[in-house]
């Protein structure tokens, strides 16, 4: 047992019982299950700044008071984040619909500016969140252009593809309306959704305020949450240009995957970019 973790747990009245048990999905950080005197917890070991950003996001999601379950932050310090452990169950039509309803509630928490009071991270990638009143400008200046530049500098994008991304970013005002910002999870791929016996839960956030389609596009990037989810979320009010918005808001996570994991994601960037361009 790591001494720093033991001291952190005991300072919060959580005496460890047994050994750390590694959990899957820790591509970015090491994640463990641990029994304590107060029940099981999940302990995450990572860069202190990234953990502080995650803890801030978990608190924000809990404070939104939606029907979604969000693990409580129990302790933070010395390179560790300790959270409430949630029991994972099986996905069903009912839980998919409940996820849609809960996410709609989350996105109803609005703000005038797009962004967040602090920067955080999406995976290992620093995520700048300095607020901007116009959502199109935020998507361009805080998301697409910084990631396209970073990928280009590492040789992961050629000049032509970088210029196409920049061109799309510069024309957002021509078709995407500016709207009040919604609280978003920020990294809502399927692996960050748990279908617990008590209802759907979300973990590992990278929160900020932006277009709600950010979360929907991430959910459909590597699969689909299903018809029951969308029926509950849209309630027959899906925007007519959803396919174009979906592609636009998938560009940022695809560029992030390209930056983090390499050239196998380049073709996905090209296909998605073409969808936005050809709409």
C-alpha positions in Angstrom: 0.0 0.0 0.0 1.3 3.4 -1.0 2.2 5.4 2.2 0.8 8.6 0.9 -2.5 6.9 0.1 -2.7 5.3 3.5 -2.1 8.6 5.2 -4.7 10.4 3.1 -7.3 7.7 3.8 -6.7 7.7 7.5 -6.8 11.5 7.7 -10.4 11.2 6.3 -11.4 8.3 8.6 -11.0 5.6 5.9 -8.7 2.9 7.3 -7.7 0.6 4.5 -8.7 -3.0 4.7 -6.7 -5.3 2.4 -4.8 -4.5 -0.8 -5.4 -2.3 -3.8 -7.1 -4.2 -6.7 -6.4 -2.8 -10.1 -9.4 -1.8 -12.3 -9.6 -1.8 -16.1 -9.7 1.3 -18.2 -6.7 3.0 -16.7 -5.0 4.1 -20.0 -4.3 7.5 -18.6 -4.1 6.9 -14.8 -3.8 4.0 -12.4 -7.2 3.2 -10.9 -7.8 0.8 -8.0 -10.6 -0.7 -5.9 -10.0 -0.8 -2.1 -11.9 -2.0 0.8 -11.9 0.4 3.8 -13.4 0.6 7.3 -16.2 2.7 5.8 -16.8 0.5 2.8 -15.3 0.2 -0.7 -13.7 3.2 -2.5 -12.0 3.8 -5.8 -8.6 5.4 -5.6 -7.0 7.0 -8.7 -3.3 7.9 -8.9 -2.2 10.6 -11.4 -0.8 14.1 -11.9 -2.1 16.3 -9.0 -3.4 19.0 -11.3 -5.4 16.6 -13.4 -6.8 15.0 -10.3 -7.8 18.3 -8.9 -9.6 19.1 -12.1 -11.5 15.8 -12.1 -12.5 16.3 -8.5 -13.8 19.8 -9.3 -15.8 18.3 -12.2 -17.3 15.5 -10.0 -18.4 18.1 -7.4 -20.0 20.3 -10.2 -21.9 17.3 -11.6 -23.2 16.4 -8.1 -24.2 20.0 -7.4 -26.3 20.0 -10.5 -28.7 17.6 -8.7 -29.8 15.6 -11.6 -31.1 12.0 -11.6 -27.6 10.8 -12.7 -25.4 9.2 -10.1 -22.0 10.8 -9.6 -19.4 9.4 -7.2 -18.7 11.5 -4.2 -15.2 12.9 -3.7 -13.9 11.5 -0.4 -10.3 12.6 -0.4 -7.8 14.4 -2.6 -4.0 14.9 -2.1 -0.5 13.6 -2.6 -1.2 12.4 -6.2 -4.4 10.5 -5.2 -8.1 11.0 -5.7 -10.4 8.8 -3.5 -14.0 8.4 -4.6 -17.2 6.6 -3.6 -17.2 3.2 -5.3 -20.3 2.5 -7.5 -21.6 -0.9 -8.2 -21.8 -1.6 -12.0 -24.8 -3.4 -13.5 -26.1 -4.2 -16.9 -27.4 -1.7 -19.5 -31.1 -2.0 -20.3 -33.6 0.0 -22.3 -34.8 1.5 -19.0 -31.3 2.6 -17.9 -30.6 4.0 -21.4 -33.7 6.1 -21.2 -32.8 7.2 -17.7 -29.4 8.2 -19.0 -31.1 10.4 -21.6 -33.4 12.0 -19.1 -30.6 12.6 -16.7 -28.3 14.1 -19.3 -31.2 16.4 -20.4 -31.5 17.6 -16.8 -27.7 18.2 -16.7 -27.8 20.3 -19.9 -30.6 22.4 -18.5 -28.0 23.9 -16.1 -27.1 27.0 -18.1 -24.7 29.9 -18.1 -24.1 33.0 -20.2 -20.5 32.2 -21.0 -18.9 29.1 -22.6 -16.0 27.7 -20.6 -15.1 27.0 -17.0 -13.5 28.9 -14.1 -10.4 26.7 -14.3 -8.5 24.7 -16.9 -8.7 20.9 -16.6 -7.7 18.0 -18.8 -9.3 15.6 -21.3 -7.2 12.5 -20.7 -3.6 13.7 -20.5 -4.3 16.7 -22.8 -4.5 20.1 -21.1 -8.0 21.6 -21.7 -8.1 25.4 -21.8 -11.4 26.7 -20.5 -11.0 30.5 -20.3 -14.6 31.7 -20.8 -15.9 33.3 -24.1 -19.4 34.6 -24.5 -19.8 33.3 -28.1 -19.9 29.5 -28.3 -18.6 29.4 -31.9 -15.5 31.4 -30.8 -15.0 29.1 -27.8 -15.1 26.0 -30.0 -12.7 27.5 -32.4 -10.2 29.2 -30.0 -10.3 26.7 -27.1 -10.9 23.4 -28.8 -10.3 23.0 -32.6 -7.4 25.3 -33.3 -5.2 24.3 -30.3 -5.6 20.6 -31.0 -5.1 21.0 -34.7 -1.9 23.0 -34.0 -0.6 20.4 -31.5 -1.3 17.5 -33.9 0.4 19.4 -36.7 3.5 20.2 -34.6 3.9 16.5 -33.8 3.6 15.5 -37.5 0.2 13.8 -37.0 -1.6 16.2 -39.5 -0.2 17.4 -42.8 -0.5 21.1 -43.8 -3.5 20.5 -46.0 -5.6 18.7 -43.4 -4.7 21.3 -40.8 -5.8 24.1 -43.1 -9.2 22.3 -43.7 -9.8 22.1 -40.0 -8.9 25.8 -39.6 -11.3 26.7 -42.4 -14.2 24.8 -40.7 -13.4 26.5 -37.5 -13.5 30.0 -39.1 -16.9 29.4 -40.7 -18.9 28.3 -37.6 -20.7 31.6 -37.4 -22.2 30.9 -40.9 -24.3 28.0 -39.7 -24.1 27.2 -36.0 -26.3 29.5 -33.8 -24.9 31.0 -30.6 -26.8 29.7 -27.6 -26.5 30.0 -23.8 -24.0 27.4 -22.6 -24.9 24.2 -20.9 -23.0 22.3 -18.2 -21.4 19.3 -20.0 -19.6 16.3 -18.7 -16.9 16.9 -21.4 -15.6 13.3 -21.9 -18.8 11.3 -22.1 -17.7 8.2 -24.0 -19.4 4.9 -23.1 -16.6 3.8 -20.8 -17.5 6.8 -18.5 -21.1 5.7 -18.1 -22.0 3.1 -15.5 -25.4 1.4 -15.5 -25.7 0.8 -11.7 -28.6 -1.0 -10.0 -29.7 2.5 -8.7 -29.6 4.1 -12.1 -27.1 5.4 -14.6 -23.9 7.1 -13.3 -21.2 9.2 -14.9 -17.5 9.2 -14.0 -14.2 10.7 -15.1 -15.5 14.2 -16.2 -13.7 17.0 -17.9 -16.4 19.5 -17.2 -17.1 22.9 -18.8 -20.0 24.9 -20.2 -20.7 24.6 -23.9 -23.1 23.3 -26.5 -24.9 20.2 -25.1 -24.2 18.3 -28.3 -20.6 17.9 -27.0 -21.8 15.1 -24.8 -24.1 13.5 -27.3 -21.4 13.5 -30.0 -18.9 11.8 -27.6 -21.5 9.2 -26.8 -21.9 8.3 -30.4 -18.2 8.4 -31.4 -17.5 4.8 -30.7 -21.0 3.3 -30.7 -24.5 4.4 -29.9 -26.4 4.8 -26.6 -29.5 3.5 -28.4 -32.9 4.7 -29.5 -34.3 4.7 -25.9 -31.6 7.2 -24.9 -32.4 9.6 -27.8 -36.1 9.4 -27.4 -35.8 10.4 -23.7 -33.2 13.1 -24.4 -34.6 14.8 -27.5 -38.3 14.3 -26.6 -39.1 14.8 -30.3 -37.0 18.1 -30.5 -33.9 17.0 -32.2 -32.2 19.7 -34.3 -32.6 19.2 -38.0 -28.8 19.6 -38.5 -27.9 17.1 -35.8 -25.7 15.0 -38.2 -23.6 18.1 -38.9 -23.3 19.1 -35.3 -22.5 15.5 -34.3 -19.6 15.5 -36.8 -18.4 19.0 -35.7 -18.3 18.1 -32.0 -16.6 14.8 -32.7 -13.6 16.6 -34.3 -12.2 17.7 -30.9 -12.2 14.2 -29.3 -10.9 12.7 -32.5 -8.0 15.2 -32.6 -7.4 14.4 -28.9 -7.2 10.7 -29.6 -4.9 11.4 -32.5 -2.6 13.4 -30.2 -2.7 10.8 -27.4 -2.7 7.5 -29.3 -1.2 8.2 -32.7 -1.9 8.1 -36.5 -4.6 5.4 -36.5 -7.1 8.1 -35.7 -6.2 10.3 -38.6 -8.7 8.6 -41.0 -11.5 9.3 -38.5 -10.5 12.9 -38.4 -10.6 13.1 -42.2 -14.0 11.3 -42.5 -15.6 13.5 -39.8 -14.2 16.7 -41.2 -15.6 15.8 -44.7 -19.1 15.4 -43.1 -19.0 18.9 -41.7 -17.7 20.3 -45.0 -20.2 18.6 -47.3 -23.4 19.2 -45.3 
